[in-house]
Amino acid sequence: MSNTPLTISIVIPVYNERKTIRELVKRVKATPRDKEIIIVDDFSTDGTRQILKEFEQDPLVRVIYQSKNTGKGAALTRGFQAATKDVVIVQDADLEYDPKDYEALLNPIEEGRADVVYGSRFLYMEHRVLYFRHMIGNKLITLLSNLFTDLTLTDMETCYKAFKREIIQNIELRSPRFGFEPEVTAKVARLGCVVYEVPIRYYGRSYAEGKKITWKDGLAALGHIIRFSLFERNFVKDERAIRSALVSPPRDPDVGVDTLEVFEDARRYNAWICERAESSIGERVLEVGSGIGNIISEVLSRSHVRSVVATDLQASSLAVLRDRFGHDTRLSTEVWNAEDRPPQSLLAEKFDTVICSNVLEHIENHEQALKNIRQILKPGGQLVLLVPANPQIFSGLDEELGHYRRYTKEELLRVLGAAGFNVNDLISHNLIGALGWWWVGKIRGRRTLQARDTKNFDKLVPVLKHLDPYMTKMFGGVSLIAIASSRNETTTVVEIEDSMERDRPCGSAQEVCERHIDA
């Protein structure tokens, strides 16, 4: 931040607060900051509106009148959009919170440490002793919020919240009443804002003195926590404005490389993939799209393998791979994009096995890529192909990874046949992975995998791999593994279809495939 003191917009939602509003405005005006006071009256009916007219000529105060009572959240949203200063602070219209604490709220933002600051009533400042059951309810709600947001707040329901203006004005808020607190907390957490918490004074009032929140709002908060943590996705108005305001804006990720690194430590899972194709891995192996070598490490562990060529379109990935495995004299590398004609050095090899794991879905012209792969296989050579399955779980995870598609069995059979391959086996793989992909991508709305996702799953692989063949037979999996052999080039597509028809006693391509699924 600059050395210039921050300016503040204080947004005050008001509903039937005639007894406290004059004193509250007086205290706010006394705070030593360049400020604007935005009062949003939520259709008060107790004479508050008449009092607010006294401030209409005050240069520090703007009064906005709602045409009907819509709730605290709706009033705040309108006030946020009217703000023009550096930081926006929420201030209730009663006298439970002390404006003298503004400096504590502003300090982490002013020092460039925070994007959002919460004032906690439970961090050992003076407070009025009142309503034990409210305190327990507040702590339970805060605990549940923390479970979903992964924050460590002590007081999620606090009134005192300070936001950088660019952040709060670009969050779409939908809760009209007291759901504002869990909603804004969930969305701030999902944006990756740096959140601080500071102790504040609290002078709680009783219901006789005008307290409005009830147990019904507490129950509603539980629903808001779940809704806005799991299901609310498109809530950002201007992502660029938010990113520019963040203390630590997230870097533009190379999601593909990040995902490869996430799977680097998933050794059990990578071994499981190779185990399912064990009998098809020959002596002379080429991998298409090797990345940083997660599958290569498993191939090189097979003693019968005499040579391995790792290919990738990124020379930087192959450099990492050589650093990891360059001591093994069986390994060589080649920069190659599978959409392009294979270089002569690869055509001359005629490999026993080509492994292509999680690559084909990244290639728009996947049929041409498969034809190019067939050219480097010797006649009868084996293609081990792993692709994402189940188009119904296509999500932001796929989009961020650059996937053009997820495959059905029928579609994969078609493109392999058109490219000149006979499919010997087609295996549905990893049901639990499909459930995880659906949960993270479709339900949580996340667009990247995290290391902890794969680490936790990798621990389950020794058990899951024994159960998976039975589960995927019924429900399918996150991937399909095809074992296909290079067909004689004179064989026509018509002959392929005739062969498939003869081998279709169950009446569908899918049922033919399922006859070959590992039991």
C-alpha positions as CSV (number, residue, x, y, z in Angstrom):
1,M,0.0,0.0,0.0
2,S,1.1,3.6,-0.4
3,N,1.9,5.9,2.6
4,T,-1.3,7.8,2.1
5,P,-3.8,7.0,4.8
6,L,-6.7,4.9,3.6
7,T,-10.1,6.5,3.1
8,I,-13.2,4.7,4.3
9,S,-16.8,4.2,3.3
10,I,-18.9,3.2,6.3
11,V,-22.1,1.4,5.2
12,I,-24.9,1.4,7.8
13,P,-28.0,-0.7,7.2
14,V,-30.9,0.8,9.3
15,Y,-34.2,-0.6,10.3
16,N,-36.3,0.9,13.1
17,E,-33.3,2.4,15.0
18,R,-34.7,5.8,16.0
19,K,-33.3,5.5,19.6
20,T,-29.7,5.0,18.5
21,I,-29.1,6.4,15.0
22,R,-28.2,10.0,16.0
23,E,-25.6,8.8,18.5
24,L,-24.2,6.2,16.2
25,V,-23.7,8.8,13.4
26,K,-22.1,11.2,15.9
27,R,-19.6,8.5,16.9
28,V,-18.8,7.5,13.3
29,K,-18.2,11.1,12.3
30,A,-15.8,11.5,15.2
31,T,-13.4,8.8,13.8
32,P,-10.2,10.4,12.4
33,R,-10.3,9.4,8.8
34,D,-11.3,10.8,5.4
35,K,-14.7,9.1,5.2
36,E,-18.1,8.9,3.8
37,I,-21.1,7.6,5.7
38,I,-23.7,5.7,3.6
39,I,-26.9,5.0,5.5
40,V,-29.4,2.6,3.8
41,D,-32.8,2.8,5.5
42,D,-34.6,-0.5,5.0
43,F,-38.1,1.0,5.0
44,S,-38.2,1.9,8.7
45,T,-41.6,2.4,10.2
46,D,-40.8,3.8,13.7
47,G,-39.8,7.4,12.8
48,T,-36.2,6.6,11.9
49,R,-36.8,8.0,8.4
50,Q,-37.7,11.4,9.8
51,I,-34.5,11.5,11.8
52,L,-32.5,10.5,8.7
53,K,-33.8,13.6,6.9
54,E,-31.7,15.6,9.3
55,F,-28.6,14.2,7.7
56,E,-29.5,14.9,4.1
57,Q,-27.6,18.1,3.9
58,D,-24.6,16.8,5.8
59,P,-21.6,16.5,3.3
60,L,-20.3,13.4,5.1
61,V,-23.5,11.5,5.0
62,R,-25.5,10.0,2.1
63,V,-28.9,8.5,2.9
64,I,-30.5,5.9,0.6
65,Y,-34.1,5.0,1.2
66,Q,-35.3,1.5,0.3
67,S,-38.9,1.4,-1.2
68,K,-39.7,-1.6,0.8
69,N,-38.2,-3.8,3.6
70,T,-35.9,-6.2,1.9
71,G,-33.5,-7.2,4.7
72,K,-30.0,-6.4,6.0
73,G,-28.2,-8.2,3.2
74,A,-30.1,-6.3,0.5
75,A,-29.4,-3.0,2.2
76,L,-25.7,-3.7,2.5
77,T,-25.5,-4.7,-1.1
78,R,-27.0,-1.4,-2.2
79,G,-24.6,0.5,0.2
80,F,-21.6,-1.3,-1.1
81,Q,-22.3,-0.3,-4.7
82,A,-22.6,3.4,-3.6
83,A,-19.2,3.3,-1.9
84,T,-16.3,5.4,-3.4
85,K,-13.5,5.2,-0.8
86,D,-10.6,2.7,-0.4
87,V,-12.0,0.5,2.2
88,V,-15.6,-0.4,3.0
89,I,-16.6,-1.1,6.6
90,V,-19.9,-2.6,7.8
91,Q,-21.5,-0.8,10.8
92,D,-24.7,-1.8,12.4
93,A,-27.0,1.1,13.4
94,D,-27.2,0.1,17.1
95,L,-24.5,0.8,19.6
96,E,-23.2,-2.7,20.0
97,Y,-20.0,-2.0,18.1
98,D,-17.6,0.9,18.8
99,P,-16.3,3.0,15.8
100,K,-13.1,3.5,17.7
101,D,-12.2,0.0,16.5
102,Y,-12.0,1.1,12.9
103,E,-8.2,1.7,13.3
104,A,-7.7,-1.9,14.4
105,L,-9.7,-3.1,11.4
106,L,-7.8,-0.9,9.0
107,N,-4.3,-1.6,10.2
108,P,-3.7,-5.0,8.5
109,I,-5.0,-3.6,5.2
110,E,-3.0,-0.4,5.5
111,E,0.2,-2.3,6.1
112,G,-0.4,-4.4,3.0
113,R,-1.0,-7.6,4.8
114,A,-4.8,-8.2,4.3
115,D,-7.6,-7.9,1.8
116,V,-10.4,-8.4,4.3
117,V,-10.5,-7.9,8.1
118,Y,-13.0,-9.3,10.6
119,G,-13.5,-7.9,14.0
120,S,-13.9,-10.7,16.6
121,R,-15.9,-10.3,19.8
122,F,-14.1,-13.4,21.2
123,L,-10.5,-12.3,21.1
124,Y,-10.3,-11.1,24.7
125,M,-11.4,-7.5,24.4
126,E,-13.9,-6.0,26.8
127,H,-17.5,-7.0,26.1
128,R,-20.9,-7.0,27.8
129,V,-21.8,-10.4,29.4
130,L,-25.1,-11.4,27.7
131,Y,-26.9,-14.5,26.2
132,F,-24.8,-17.6,26.7
133,R,-26.9,-19.6,24.2
134,H,-26.3,-16.9,21.6
135,M,-22.5,-17.3,22.1
136,I,-22.7,-21.1,21.8
137,G,-24.9,-20.8,18.6
138,N,-22.4,-18.3,17.2
139,K,-19.5,-20.6,17.9
140,L,-21.2,-23.6,16.3
141,I,-22.1,-21.6,13.2
142,T,-18.6,-20.3,12.9
143,L,-17.2,-23.8,13.3
144,L,-19.4,-25.1,10.5
145,S,-18.4,-22.1,8.3
146,N,-14.7,-22.8,9.0
147,L,-15.1,-26.5,8.0
148,F,-16.4,-25.5,4.6
149,T,-14.1,-22.5,4.0
150,D,-11.0,-23.8,5.7
151,L,-10.6,-20.5,7.5
152,T,-9.8,-20.3,11.2
153,L,-12.2,-17.5,12.2
154,T,-13.4,-17.1,15.8
155,D,-16.4,-14.9,14.9
156,M,-17.9,-15.3,11.5
157,E,-21.1,-13.6,12.4
158,T,-19.5,-10.4,13.6
159,C,-20.9,-7.1,12.2
160,Y,-17.4,-5.5,11.9
161,K,-16.0,-6.5,8.5
162,A,-13.7,-4.3,6.4
163,F,-13.1,-5.0,2.7
164,K,-11.0,-3.4,0.0
165,R,-13.7,-1.7,-2.1
166,E,-12.7,-3.4,-5.4
167,I,-13.3,-6.8,-3.8
168,I,-16.7,-6.2,-2.1
169,Q,-18.1,-4.3,-5.1
170,N,-17.3,-7.2,-7.4
171,I,-18.8,-10.0,-5.4
172,E,-22.4,-10.8,-6.4
173,L,-24.3,-11.0,-3.1
174,R,-27.7,-12.8,-3.0
175,S,-28.8,-13.1,0.6
176,P,-31.4,-10.5,1.5
177,R,-31.3,-11.0,5.3
178,F,-28.7,-12.1,7.8
179,G,-27.4,-14.7,5.4
180,F,-25.0,-12.0,4.3
181,E,-22.4,-13.1,6.9
182,P,-21.9,-16.8,5.8
183,E,-22.4,-15.8,2.2
184,V,-19.7,-13.2,2.1
185,T,-17.4,-15.3,4.2
186,A,-17.7,-18.3,1.8
187,K,-17.1,-16.1,-1.3
188,V,-14.1,-14.3,0.2
189,A,-12.6,-17.6,1.0
190,R,-13.2,-19.0,-2.5
191,L,-11.6,-15.9,-4.0
192,G,-8.4,-16.6,-2.0
193,C,-8.5,-13.3,-0.2
194,V,-6.0,-12.8,2.7
195,V,-8.3,-12.6,5.7
196,Y,-7.2,-11.2,9.1
197,E,-9.1,-11.1,12.4
198,V,-8.6,-8.5,15.1
199,P,-10.1,-8.1,18.6
200,I,-12.9,-5.5,19.0
201,R,-15.1,-4.2,21.8
202,Y,-18.7,-5.4,22.0
203,Y,-21.6,-4.0,23.9
204,G,-24.4,-6.5,23.1
205,R,-27.9,-5.4,23.6
206,S,-30.9,-7.4,24.8
207,Y,-34.1,-8.1,22.8
208,A,-35.8,-5.5,25.0
209,E,-33.3,-3.0,23.8
210,G,-34.0,-3.8,20.1
211,K,-31.9,-6.9,19.2
212,K,-33.4,-8.4,16.0
213,I,-31.6,-11.6,15.1
214,T,-33.3,-14.8,16.3
215,W,-32.8,-18.5,16.4
216,K,-34.5,-18.8,13.0
217,D,-31.7,-16.7,11.5
218,G,-29.2,-19.1,13.1
219,L,-30.9,-22.1,11.4
220,A,-31.0,-20.3,8.1
221,A,-27.3,-19.6,8.5
222,L,-26.6,-23.3,8.4
223,G,-28.3,-23.6,5.0
224,H,-26.5,-20.5,3.7
225,I,-23.1,-22.0,4.7
226,I,-23.7,-25.1,2.7
227,R,-25.3,-23.3,-0.3
228,F,-22.6,-20.7,-0.7
229,S,-19.7,-23.0,0.0
230,L,-20.7,-25.8,-2.3
231,F,-23.2,-24.6,-5.0
232,E,-22.7,-20.9,-5.7
233,R,-20.2,-20.6,-8.6
234,N,-20.5,-17.6,-10.8
235,F,-20.5,-14.7,-8.3
236,V,-17.6,-12.6,-9.6
237,K,-18.5,-9.5,-11.5
238,D,-15.0,-8.3,-12.6
239,E,-12.3,-10.8,-11.8
240,R,-9.5,-8.6,-13.1
241,A,-10.5,-5.8,-10.7
242,I,-10.4,-8.3,-7.8
243,R,-7.1,-9.8,-8.7
244,S,-5.5,-6.4,-9.0
245,A,-6.6,-5.6,-5.4
246,L,-5.4,-8.8,-3.7
247,V,-2.4,-8.8,-1.5
248,S,-1.2,-12.0,-3.1
249,P,-3.0,-12.4,-6.4
250,P,-2.8,-16.0,-7.6
251,R,-0.4,-16.5,-10.5
252,D,-1.8,-17.5,-13.8
253,P,-1.2,-21.3,-13.5
254,D,0.1,-23.7,-16.0
255,V,-2.6,-26.1,-15.0
256,G,-1.3,-29.0,-17.0
257,V,2.2,-28.8,-15.4
258,D,0.7,-28.3,-12.0
259,T,-1.5,-31.4,-12.4
260,L,1.5,-33.5,-13.5
261,E,3.3,-32.4,-10.4
262,V,0.2,-33.2,-8.2
263,F,0.3,-36.8,-9.6
264,E,4.0,-37.1,-9.3
265,D,3.6,-38.4,-5.7
266,A,0.6,-40.6,-6.6
267,R,2.9,-43.6,-7.1
268,R,0.4,-46.3,-6.2
269,Y,-2.1,-44.9,-8.7
270,N,0.5,-44.7,-11.5
271,A,1.6,-48.3,-10.7
272,W,-2.0,-49.4,-10.8
273,I,-2.5,-48.0,-14.3
274,C,0.5,-50.0,-15.6
275,E,-0.6,-53.1,-13.7
276,R,-3.9,-53.1,-15.6
277,A,-1.9,-53.1,-18.9
278,E,1.0,-55.3,-17.7
279,S,0.8,-58.0,-20.4
280,S,0.7,-55.4,-23.2
281,I,4.0,-53.6,-22.2
282,G,6.7,-55.0,-24.6
283,E,10.4,-54.6,-24.7
284,R,10.6,-51.4,-26.9
285,V,8.2,-48.8,-25.5
286,L,7.3,-45.2,-26.5
287,E,5.2,-42.9,-24.4
288,V,3.2,-40.1,-26.1
289,G,2.9,-37.0,-23.9
290,S,5.3,-38.2,-21.2
291,G,5.2,-34.9,-19.3
292,I,7.5,-35.1,-16.3
293,G,7.6,-38.9,-16.4
294,N,5.0,-40.2,-13.9
295,I,4.2,-43.2,-16.1
296,I,7.8,-43.6,-17.4
297,S,8.9,-44.2,-13.9
298,E,6.7,-47.3,-13.7
299,V,7.7,-48.5,-17.2
300,L,11.4,-48.3,-16.3
301,S,10.8,-50.4,-13.3
302,R,9.9,-53.4,-15.5
303,S,13.1,-55.4,-16.0
304,H,12.0,-56.9,-19.4
305,V,11.8,-53.4,-20.9
306,R,14.9,-52.8,-23.1
307,S,14.4,-49.3,-24.4
308,V,12.0,-46.4,-23.6
309,V,11.4,-43.2,-25.7
310,A,9.6,-40.4,-23.9
311,T,7.9,-37.8,-26.1
312,D,6.2,-34.6,-25.3
313,L,5.5,-31.3,-27.1
314,Q,7.1,-29.4,-24.3
315,A,10.9,-29.6,-24.2
316,S,10.8,-28.2,-20.6
317,S,8.8,-31.2,-19.4
318,L,11.3,-33.6,-21.0
319,A,14.1,-31.7,-19.4
320,V,12.5,-32.4,-16.0
321,L,12.1,-36.0,-17.0
322,R,15.8,-36.4,-17.9
323,D,16.7,-34.9,-14.6
324,R,14.6,-37.5,-12.8
325,F,15.6,-40.6,-14.9
326,G,18.6,-39.6,-17.0
327,H,20.8,-42.1,-15.2
328,D,18.9,-45.0,-16.9
329,T,20.6,-45.7,-20.2
330,R,17.5,-47.3,-21.6
331,L,15.8,-43.9,-21.7
332,S,15.8,-41.3,-24.6
333,T,13.6,-38.3,-25.3
334,E,12.1,-36.7,-28.4
335,V,10.0,-33.5,-28.8
336,W,6.9,-34.6,-30.7
337,N,3.4,-33.4,-31.1
338,A,1.2,-36.4,-31.8
339,E,-0.9,-34.3,-34.2
340,D,2.1,-34.0,-36.5
341,R,3.7,-36.7,-38.7
342,P,6.2,-38.7,-36.6
343,P,9.9,-37.8,-37.2
344,Q,11.9,-40.3,-39.1
345,S,13.8,-41.3,-36.0
346,L,10.6,-42.6,-34.5
347,L,9.3,-44.2,-37.7
348,A,12.5,-46.2,-38.0
349,E,12.1,-47.8,-34.5
350,K,8.8,-49.7,-35.0
351,F,7.9,-50.0,-31.3
352,D,6.3,-53.0,-29.6
353,T,4.2,-50.7,-27.3
354,V,3.0,-47.2,-27.4
355,I,1.5,-45.8,-24.1
356,C,-0.7,-42.8,-24.4
357,S,-2.1,-41.8,-20.9
358,N,-4.4,-38.8,-20.5
359,V,-3.2,-37.2,-23.8
360,L,-5.8,-37.9,-26.5
361,E,-8.5,-35.7,-24.9
362,H,-6.2,-32.7,-25.3
363,I,-5.9,-33.1,-29.0
364,E,-8.7,-31.7,-31.2
365,N,-7.9,-33.9,-34.2
366,H,-7.7,-37.1,-32.2
367,E,-8.2,-39.4,-35.1
368,Q,-5.2,-38.0,-36.9
369,A,-3.1,-38.4,-33.8
370,L,-4.1,-42.1,-33.5
371,K,-3.2,-42.6,-37.1
372,N,0.2,-41.1,-36.5
373,I,0.7,-43.3,-33.5
374,R,-0.1,-46.4,-35.5
375,Q,2.7,-45.5,-37.9
376,I,5.3,-45.9,-35.3
377,L,4.0,-49.3,-34.1
378,K,5.2,-52.5,-35.7
379,P,2.5,-54.7,-37.2
380,G,0.6,-56.2,-34.3
381,G,2.2,-53.8,-31.8
382,Q,0.1,-52.8,-28.8
383,L,-1.3,-49.4,-28.0
384,V,-2.1,-48.8,-24.3
385,L,-4.5,-45.8,-24.3
386,L,-6.0,-44.2,-21.2
387,V,-8.6,-41.4,-21.7
388,P,-11.1,-39.7,-19.4
389,A,-14.6,-41.3,-19.5
390,N,-18.1,-40.3,-18.7
391,P,-19.1,-37.1,-20.5
392,Q,-21.7,-36.4,-17.7
393,I,-18.9,-35.4,-15.3
394,F,-17.2,-33.0,-17.7
395,S,-16.6,-29.8,-15.7
396,G,-14.4,-26.8,-15.1
397,L,-11.6,-29.3,-14.1
398,D,-11.7,-30.6,-17.7
399,E,-11.9,-27.1,-19.2
400,E,-9.0,-25.8,-17.1
401,L,-6.9,-28.8,-18.2
402,G,-7.7,-28.2,-21.8
403,H,-9.8,-31.3,-22.4
404,Y,-11.9,-31.3,-25.6
405,R,-13.9,-34.2,-24.4
406,R,-14.6,-37.2,-22.2
407,Y,-15.2,-40.4,-24.0
408,T,-17.9,-43.0,-24.1
409,K,-17.0,-46.6,-24.9
410,E,-18.7,-46.3,-28.2
411,E,-16.9,-43.1,-29.2
412,L,-13.5,-44.6,-28.3
413,L,-14.2,-47.8,-30.2
414,R,-15.1,-45.7,-33.2
415,V,-12.0,-43.5,-33.3
416,L,-9.7,-46.4,-32.7
417,G,-11.3,-48.4,-35.5
418,A,-11.1,-45.5,-37.9
419,A,-7.4,-45.0,-37.1
420,G,-6.6,-48.6,-37.9
421,F,-6.6,-50.4,-34.6
422,N,-8.3,-53.6,-33.4
423,V,-9.5,-53.2,-29.8
424,N,-8.5,-56.2,-27.8
425,D,-9.7,-55.0,-24.4
426,L,-11.6,-52.0,-23.1
427,I,-11.5,-51.5,-19.3
428,S,-13.5,-49.1,-17.2
429,H,-11.2,-47.8,-14.6
430,N,-11.5,-46.1,-11.2
431,L,-15.1,-45.5,-10.0
432,I,-14.0,-43.7,-6.9
433,G,-12.1,-41.3,-9.1
434,A,-15.2,-40.6,-11.0
435,L,-17.1,-39.8,-7.8
436,G,-14.3,-37.5,-6.7
437,W,-14.2,-35.7,-10.1
438,W,-18.0,-35.2,-9.9
439,W,-17.8,-33.8,-6.4
440,V,-14.8,-31.5,-6.9
441,G,-15.7,-30.3,-10.4
442,K,-19.5,-30.4,-10.7
443,I,-20.6,-29.8,-7.1
444,R,-17.7,-27.8,-5.5
445,G,-17.1,-26.0,-8.8
446,R,-13.3,-26.1,-8.5
447,R,-11.2,-25.9,-11.6
448,T,-7.9,-27.4,-10.3
449,L,-6.9,-30.5,-8.4
450,Q,-4.9,-30.1,-5.2
451,A,-2.1,-32.2,-3.9
452,R,-4.1,-33.3,-0.9
453,D,-6.8,-34.7,-3.2
454,T,-4.5,-37.1,-4.9
455,K,-2.5,-37.9,-1.8
456,N,-5.6,-39.0,0.1
457,F,-6.8,-41.0,-2.9
458,D,-3.4,-42.7,-3.4
459,K,-3.6,-44.1,0.1
460,L,-6.7,-45.9,-0.8
461,V,-5.4,-47.5,-4.0
462,P,-4.2,-50.8,-2.4
463,V,-7.7,-51.6,-1.4
464,L,-9.6,-50.0,-4.2
465,K,-7.8,-51.7,-7.0
466,H,-9.2,-55.1,-5.8
467,L,-12.7,-53.7,-5.7
468,D,-12.7,-51.5,-8.7
469,P,-13.2,-54.2,-11.5
470,Y,-16.5,-55.2,-9.8
471,M,-17.7,-51.6,-9.1
472,T,-16.9,-50.3,-12.6
473,K,-18.6,-53.2,-14.3
474,M,-21.8,-51.7,-12.8
475,F,-21.2,-48.0,-12.7
476,G,-18.2,-47.2,-15.0
477,G,-15.2,-45.2,-14.0
478,V,-13.3,-41.9,-14.4
479,S,-11.2,-43.4,-17.2
480,L,-11.2,-45.9,-20.0
481,I,-8.2,-48.1,-20.7
482,A,-8.0,-49.5,-24.2
483,I,-5.6,-52.2,-25.3
484,A,-5.5,-52.1,-29.1
485,S,-3.3,-53.6,-31.7
486,S,-2.1,-52.1,-35.0
487,R,-4.0,-53.6,-37.8
488,N,-2.7,-54.4,-41.3
489,E,-2.9,-51.2,-43.3
490,T,-4.9,-52.8,-46.1
491,T,-7.8,-53.6,-43.7
492,T,-10.7,-51.3,-44.4
493,V,-13.1,-49.6,-42.1
494,V,-15.9,-51.7,-43.6
495,E,-14.0,-54.8,-42.6
496,I,-13.7,-53.4,-39.1
497,E,-17.4,-52.8,-38.8
498,D,-18.1,-56.3,-40.2
499,S,-15.8,-57.8,-37.6
500,M,-17.4,-55.9,-34.8
501,E,-20.8,-57.1,-36.0
502,R,-19.7,-60.7,-36.0
503,D,-18.4,-60.3,-32.5
504,R,-21.5,-58.7,-31.1
505,P,-23.6,-61.5,-29.6
506,C,-25.1,-59.2,-27.0
507,G,-26.4,-56.7,-29.5
508,S,-24.3,-53.5,-28.7
509,A,-20.8,-52.2,-28.9
510,Q,-20.9,-51.5,-25.2
511,E,-21.8,-55.1,-24.3
512,V,-19.0,-56.4,-26.6
513,C,-16.6,-54.2,-24.6
514,E,-17.9,-55.5,-21.3
515,R,-17.1,-59.1,-22.2
516,H,-13.5,-58.1,-21.9
517,I,-13.5,-56.1,-18.7
518,D,-11.1,-57.5,-16.1
519,A,-12.9,-59.4,-13.4
